[in-house]
């Protein structure tokens, strides 16, 4: 398929820069048949025995500003951490990437920054990848590095928001799910931002199960597709975990006639990576670079709650694969025309798999 097959016009007015409050008051479009709902209506769309699968990753303060040192040559720079390689090494997307070289030293933090409790947050650029990412080897490691990043870094808002306004204290709460518990993401699993403790309690009271998986979302989620032919596109790998207990619970639910409904494309991609051709979900603890486009045969997931995605994005391709290309184009046209809010802080949609 071609990239142009997934293009559409999205007015700037439909892109949300702040979330609504309370979280579950966001709009939710039920797809096929098109029905305008609110996220708070979700329990009414599910039945006892269904299981919601949520991604419990926690967003870290992955955006770091600093100064590159090369002899006497200084250069202001910015890094968005992408993927952890070891206790002391991260890949990152950096600006200005073309002016940075292997061997450069980078001191993160600004002259007016708060004093780092653990000392200077310095790193060496040790590699430049073909996809534009650089490898940073930090002087600190493990929990000390984590604490320094938390203290020096900023919440990594999506680029389209960061270009229009600065990150602030409210984002530190807004851009985190209420159930986040496993540090490691540099972008939020945004469908989960709509959940409140009260909504989760109502779901459980209805007999809907809630299961957690972990996929640490990388900065590659924001990268545009640059190839006209989708067969030439390569996804960035992200680390995910499905425990033995969760796998067994999901298999038992499906065997009993329950539906597996993923909250967000992150949990869907992880669950599909953990499921064999036989439809059995297995424990998983590895990286996945699964790229789902129309024609993919889904193995585990029956329903998907997800936000509205950008034109020509891999996530719009995924929802087209899940619910049908024509169906999703019609749904997005309806959403744009009726003022639904798109992307990370936007509204939600509820999809059912087109070919069960």
FENCORHU-V388594 format. One line per field, one symbol per residue. psi: psi as a letter, one per 30 degrees, with the letter a starting at -180 (. if undefined). burial: # if it has 24 or more other ideal C-beta (glycine too) atoms within 12 Angstrom, else .. A space follows every 50 residues. Layout:
psi = ???
burial = ???
This chain:
psi = lleffgklkjkeffkkflllklegfllkjkkilkkjaleffeeffllkfl kkjkjglkklifjkkakkkjbgjkkklkkjkekkflfgkkllkkkjefgk lkfkkkjkllfglkkkfgakillkjfkklfgfklkkjlellbeeeeeeee efllkilkefefffllkaeeffeehklfgkfjkflgkkjfefffkleeee eeeeffgklkkklkjjklffffklkfkejfffkklkkkklkjleeeeeee eeeefgglkjjkjlfeeeeeeeffklffgkklkkillkhkjjlkfkjkef kelkkllkllkglfeeeeeeeefkeeeeeeeeeeeefggkklaegaallj kkkei.
burial = #....#.#.#...#######..##.######..#.########.##...# ###################.....#.#########..########....# #..######......#...#######..#.########.#....##.### #########.##....#...#..#######.###############..## ..#....################.#....#..#.########...##.## #.##...##################.....####..########.#.### #######################.#.###.##.###...########### ####..
